[in-house]
Amino acid sequence: GRVYVYGAVEQELTGSGFFGVSVSLDNDTLVVGGEGPNRTGYVTVFKYLDDEWKGIQVLNGIHEGDSFGTSLALKADTLVVGVPFSDNEGKHRGSVDVYTKNGDGLFVEQQKLYADDAADFDDFGRAVVLHNDTIAVGVMGEDDQGQEVGSVYLFQRRHVDGKWSEFQRLRAEDGSPHDGFGEAVAIYQDTLVVGTNMKKRDLPGASGGAYVFSRINGSEWKPTQRLHAREDKDNDDLQFGGTVAIDQETIVVGAMELLDDSEENDSVGKAYIYRRNGASWTESLKLVPSDPVHGHIFGRILAI
C-alpha cells in the first residue's frame, strides 16, 4: 500500500500488507496502520526530519487476525490504537492500546482498554478518537439492547497517574438491531458526533444517521440532535453516517450511497456539511464529486 503526504514537501510512503488502512497526523508525527501478515496488524510511526518523513518506529500486533491498527488517534504524546478483532477470552471482543512517548521520543504501551461487559463480536475499537483527556471508542457490534445496536465507550484520563478509566457509555435513544451505532466517532471540545450508517435498516438498504452529543458542565454527555440528509433522508441505500468529522462550528458526515446492494463497487458517495446554529446544527451544503465514478465511494474518508 501507499500513503501520499502533501504539504511543503510532497512524499509517497510505502509499506506492506494493506499499508494505509488508517492514518493519523499531529504536527511533525504521522502514524499509519497496515494489516500485515495474517491480519495481525502493525503501525508505522513517521517523524518529519530534515524536510522529509522518516520511519522511526514500528508497533506490531501480537495475534493473527487481531487487526491491530484498524483505527488510530494521535495527539501530542498519546497514541490510541484500535484492535477490534482481538479475542480476549472470547471471539472478536476487541481492545484498545494506549501508548505514550518515552524520553527518547518513542511510543511505549501505557495501558490496554477493554469493555467491562465484553461479549463476542462486539468489535470494541472499530473506531477511536482522542481529544484532550477523553478517548471515545466505537463498539458497533454491541448487543446489549439488541443485535448489533452498538454503543460508544468514553474513557477519561486521571490526572493523578495519567491512566484511563471508563466514565460513561453512549447509546442512541432510538437504537434498533443492526444500527451499528459507533461505526464512526468524532469529537471537538464539548461536542461529540457518532455515525450509524445502518440506521433504519430495511434489508438490504440503510439510510443511516449521525448523532450529536454535548458535554454538560464539563462532565456528562447528553444527546442533543440527530442529523439527517435533508434531501436524501428517504433514500434507503444512502448509508449516511459511515464517516464523521468535526472542527469548531462545522460537522461533516459521509454517505457511501450504495446504489446496487449486490455490488458495492457501484457506490459513488456524498458528504454533507452542517453548521452550528445556536444550540443546534443545520445542513448547509451537500458535496458530490464533479466527475462521479462508480466504486470511488466519495466521502468514505473525511477530515476537517
Solvent accessible surface area in square Angstrom, and as a share of the most:
residue,aa,sasa,rsa
1,G,50,0.48
2,R,145,0.53
3,V,20,0.12
4,Y,117,0.44
5,V,20,0.12
6,Y,154,0.59
7,G,57,0.55
8,A,113,0.87
9,V,59,0.34
10,E,122,0.55
11,Q,42,0.19
12,E,82,0.37
13,L,9,0.04
14,T,86,0.50
15,G,29,0.28
16,S,78,0.50
17,G,32,0.30
18,F,147,0.61
19,F,9,0.04
20,G,31,0.30
21,V,67,0.39
22,S,15,0.10
23,V,78,0.45
24,S,20,0.13
25,L,105,0.52
26,D,21,0.11
27,N,133,0.68
28,D,59,0.31
29,T,6,0.04
30,L,10,0.05
31,V,0,0.00
32,V,0,0.00
33,G,0,0.00
34,G,1,0.01
35,E,45,0.20
36,G,12,0.11
37,P,108,0.68
38,N,98,0.50
39,R,113,0.41
40,T,24,0.14
41,G,4,0.04
42,Y,24,0.09
43,V,0,0.00
44,T,16,0.09
45,V,1,0.01
46,F,16,0.07
47,K,58,0.24
48,Y,69,0.26
49,L,67,0.34
50,D,123,0.64
51,D,99,0.51
52,E,73,0.33
53,W,24,0.08
54,K,69,0.29
55,G,51,0.49
56,I,62,0.32
57,Q,34,0.15
58,V,79,0.46
59,L,17,0.08
60,N,103,0.53
61,G,12,0.11
62,I,140,0.71
63,H,114,0.51
64,E,124,0.55
65,G,26,0.25
66,D,10,0.05
67,S,7,0.05
68,F,7,0.03
69,G,1,0.01
70,T,44,0.25
71,S,13,0.09
72,L,18,0.09
73,A,9,0.07
74,L,13,0.06
75,K,97,0.41
76,A,64,0.50
77,D,81,0.42
78,T,7,0.04
79,L,0,0.00
80,V,0,0.00
81,V,0,0.00
82,G,0,0.00
83,V,7,0.04
84,P,0,0.00
85,F,29,0.12
86,S,8,0.05
87,D,59,0.31
88,N,47,0.24
89,E,175,0.79
90,G,28,0.27
91,K,95,0.40
92,H,50,0.22
93,R,59,0.22
94,G,1,0.01
95,S,2,0.02
96,V,0,0.00
97,D,7,0.03
98,V,0,0.00
99,Y,16,0.06
100,T,35,0.20
101,K,55,0.23
102,N,60,0.31
103,G,88,0.84
104,D,124,0.64
105,G,31,0.30
106,L,65,0.32
107,F,4,0.02
108,V,70,0.40
109,E,88,0.40
110,Q,48,0.21
111,Q,40,0.18
112,K,71,0.30
113,L,5,0.02
114,Y,96,0.37
115,A,6,0.05
116,D,127,0.66
117,D,59,0.30
118,A,29,0.23
119,A,43,0.33
120,D,60,0.31
121,F,118,0.49
122,D,2,0.01
123,D,19,0.10
124,F,1,0.00
125,G,0,0.00
126,R,88,0.32
127,A,12,0.10
128,V,14,0.08
129,V,24,0.14
130,L,17,0.09
131,H,32,0.14
132,N,94,0.48
133,D,43,0.22
134,T,4,0.02
135,I,0,0.00
136,A,0,0.00
137,V,0,0.00
138,G,0,0.00
139,V,0,0.00
140,M,34,0.15
141,G,7,0.06
142,E,5,0.02
143,D,65,0.34
144,D,83,0.43
145,Q,110,0.49
146,G,22,0.21
147,Q,104,0.46
148,E,72,0.32
149,V,3,0.02
150,G,0,0.00
151,S,0,0.00
152,V,0,0.00
153,Y,0,0.00
154,L,0,0.00
155,F,8,0.03
156,Q,74,0.33
157,R,55,0.20
158,R,103,0.38
159,H,159,0.71
160,V,149,0.86
161,D,77,0.40
162,G,19,0.18
163,K,74,0.31
164,W,5,0.02
165,S,41,0.27
166,E,52,0.23
167,F,71,0.30
168,Q,33,0.15
169,R,67,0.24
170,L,6,0.03
171,R,65,0.24
172,A,6,0.05
173,E,153,0.69
174,D,66,0.34
175,G,30,0.29
176,S,41,0.26
177,P,72,0.45
178,H,58,0.26
179,D,2,0.01
180,G,3,0.03
181,F,0,0.00
182,G,0,0.00
183,E,28,0.13
184,A,11,0.08
185,V,16,0.09
186,A,8,0.06
187,I,13,0.06
188,Y,50,0.19
189,Q,100,0.45
190,D,69,0.36
191,T,7,0.04
192,L,0,0.00
193,V,0,0.00
194,V,0,0.00
195,G,0,0.00
196,T,1,0.00
197,N,11,0.06
198,M,33,0.15
199,K,10,0.04
200,K,124,0.53
201,R,91,0.33
202,D,95,0.49
203,L,125,0.62
204,P,79,0.50
205,G,4,0.03
206,A,1,0.00
207,S,9,0.06
208,G,6,0.06
209,G,0,0.00
210,A,0,0.00
211,Y,15,0.06
212,V,0,0.00
213,F,3,0.01
214,S,29,0.19
215,R,42,0.15
216,I,75,0.38
217,N,147,0.75
218,G,53,0.51
219,S,66,0.43
220,E,84,0.38
221,W,3,0.01
222,K,92,0.39
223,P,58,0.36
224,T,68,0.40
225,Q,53,0.24
226,R,50,0.18
227,L,3,0.01
228,H,80,0.36
229,A,2,0.02
230,R,133,0.49
231,E,129,0.58
232,D,21,0.11
233,K,114,0.48
234,D,117,0.61
235,N,43,0.22
236,D,74,0.38
237,D,46,0.24
238,L,2,0.01
239,Q,16,0.07
240,F,2,0.01
241,G,0,0.00
242,G,5,0.05
243,T,17,0.10
244,V,15,0.09
245,A,10,0.07
246,I,16,0.08
247,D,49,0.26
248,Q,104,0.46
249,E,92,0.41
250,T,13,0.08
251,I,0,0.00
252,V,14,0.08
253,V,0,0.00
254,G,2,0.02
255,A,1,0.01
256,M,20,0.09
257,E,20,0.09
258,L,20,0.10
259,L,85,0.42
260,D,52,0.27
261,D,81,0.42
262,S,87,0.56
263,E,98,0.44
264,E,104,0.47
265,N,116,0.60
266,D,34,0.17
267,S,0,0.00
268,V,18,0.10
269,G,1,0.01
270,K,26,0.11
271,A,2,0.02
272,Y,0,0.00
273,I,23,0.12
274,Y,5,0.02
275,R,121,0.44
276,R,86,0.31
277,N,97,0.50
278,G,63,0.60
279,A,101,0.78
280,S,48,0.31
281,W,12,0.04
282,T,64,0.37
283,E,18,0.08
284,S,61,0.39
285,L,92,0.46
286,K,63,0.27
287,L,64,0.32
288,V,83,0.48
289,P,24,0.15
290,S,118,0.76
291,D,106,0.55
292,P,83,0.52
293,V,64,0.37
294,H,115,0.51
295,G,27,0.26
296,H,130,0.58
297,I,32,0.16
298,F,69,0.29
299,G,12,0.12
300,R,92,0.34
301,I,142,0.72
302,L,42,0.21
303,A,100,0.77
304,I,98,0.50
